[in-house]
């Protein structure tokens, strides 16, 4: 398979999920101050309903990665989200 730039690759598509913006951990290597200034001071969580909408729109062979610019399990629904993804065999 070739990507849009004509480069050959055999990897399945992947999706990196950021489960929240405004991580409370404030790790020194993470740009949370910049993110909070762009998205507001309040923490914003990915909702299970939004995750389900996203999963309906992606190819069935997509690899899902819980990562991004926050600690995924700072979102209280992250374990439920992981279960949904695993039930769809998208990891």
C-alpha positions in Angstrom: 0.0 0.0 0.0 1.2 3.5 -0.8 0.4 6.6 1.3 -0.6 9.9 -0.2 3.1 10.8 -0.8 3.7 7.6 -2.8 5.7 5.9 0.0 5.3 2.2 0.3 4.2 0.9 3.8 2.4 -2.2 5.2 1.3 -0.8 8.5 -2.4 -0.7 9.4 -3.8 2.8 10.1 -3.6 4.0 13.7 -5.4 6.4 15.9 -3.9 8.1 18.9 -6.6 8.9 21.5 -6.1 11.8 23.9 -8.6 11.1 26.6 -8.5 14.6 28.1 -7.1 18.1 27.6 -5.8 19.8 30.7 -4.0 16.9 32.4 -3.8 17.5 36.2 -0.4 15.7 36.5 1.6 18.6 35.0 4.6 16.5 34.1 7.7 18.7 33.4 8.1 17.3 29.8 4.4 17.8 28.9 3.2 21.2 27.4 0.0 21.4 29.6 0.4 25.1 30.2 0.3 25.7 26.4 -2.6 23.3 25.9 -4.6 24.9 28.7 -4.0 28.4 27.3 -5.3 27.2 23.9 -8.2 25.2 25.2 -9.2 26.9 28.4 -8.3 26.3 32.0 -11.0 23.7 32.6 -10.2 20.0 32.1 -12.0 18.5 29.2 -12.6 14.8 29.0 -13.3 12.6 26.0 -16.8 11.2 26.5 -17.7 7.5 25.8 -20.4 8.7 23.4 -17.8 10.6 21.4 -15.5 7.6 21.4 -18.2 5.4 20.0 -18.9 8.0 17.2 -15.2 8.0 16.4 -14.9 4.2 16.3 -17.8 4.0 13.8 -15.9 6.2 11.4 -12.6 4.5 11.2 -11.5 1.4 9.3 -11.9 -1.9 11.2 -8.1 -2.6 11.0 -7.2 0.6 12.8 -4.8 0.3 15.8 -6.0 2.4 18.7 -3.3 4.0 21.0 -4.3 5.5 24.3 -1.7 8.3 24.7 -1.5 11.8 23.5 -1.0 15.0 25.5 -2.4 13.6 28.8 -2.2 10.6 31.1 -5.1 8.5 29.7 -6.3 7.2 33.0 -6.7 10.7 34.4 -10.0 10.4 32.6 -12.3 8.4 34.9 -13.9 6.6 31.9 -10.6 5.4 30.4 -11.0 1.8 31.6 -14.5 1.7 30.1 -13.1 3.1 26.9 -10.4 0.5 26.8 -13.0 -2.3 27.2 -15.1 -0.9 24.3 -12.0 -0.8 22.1 -10.9 -4.3 23.1 -14.4 -5.7 22.4 -14.1 -4.3 18.9 -10.6 -5.9 18.6 -9.1 -2.6 17.6 -5.8 -2.9 19.5 
